[in-house]
Amino acid sequence: MSDKKEGMSKRQARREEIRRKERQQRLLLFGLIAAVALGIVALIVVPAIRSANSPVGEFVKITPGAYTAVEGTTMGDPNAKAKIEVFEDYTCSACKVYTDSIEPQVIKELVDTGLAYYVFYQFPFLDDRAASKDSDRSANAALCAADQDRFWDYTNLLFANQTHVAEQFSDKRLIAFADSIGLDKAQFEACYNDNRFQSQINEDLALGRDRGITGTPTVFINGVDIAPGKVPTFEQMQQAVQAANGN
């Protein structure tokens, strides 16, 4: 009888040990789940709080430009024989070089003269590699400016204030940018806070990826990438546009 009791006692002890290990495993699993959840919350909430609390600070002002036949994110004659399509990210250094050094001459000599139709596409791909969402935020803001027919001025303002520091395009700064060029602040802020143009941004991204774009700026003229992997020169763009016009 004592042997039987001893056997039962050992089995009971084993069951208790199994239950104890199961409880430990459950606690460990719950702890891991809680840690992951806290990490996700930190990634989402902390940047939002930081952005909300960050000061606007000083920023570069611009003089509004005079553009020909502007509609949304396009410029020039839609019936022109050459169509220039530009994919850019507002946090991209090479895009700033293109916008500052090449685009003004393209607009003056190729778009304003009726030789080419100019189309801008949002391609905020650098957010995929960054903790911030400056690329997405600035793209959304630029399209809200386009909603008030000031896309090109706002785009130039973004590139003028590209700094590559944390919160270069915080919510407060993007709204202050809009105010500085005379946009209706309440209308802009409502548009921006609603992420009203996220679907258009997604469509632009999808179009770029379908065309094999992996970096910015990428410039197509009549569907041809004229400088794969590089910033195109004005001469390259001029040559392609002239060819499209039979020159």
ABEGO torsion letter per residue (X at the ends): XAAAAAAAAAAAAAAAAAAAAAAAAAAAAAAAAAAAAAAAAAAAAAAAAAAAABBAEBBBBBBBBBBBGBBEABBEBAABABBBBBBBBAABAAAAAAAAAAAAAAAAAAAAAGABBBBBBBBBAAAAABABAAAAAAAAAAAAAAAAGAAAAAAAAAAAABAGBBGABBAAAAAAAAAAAGBBAAAAAAAAAAGAAAAAAAAAAAAAAAAGBABOBBBBBGGBBABBGBBBBAAAAAAAAAAAAGX
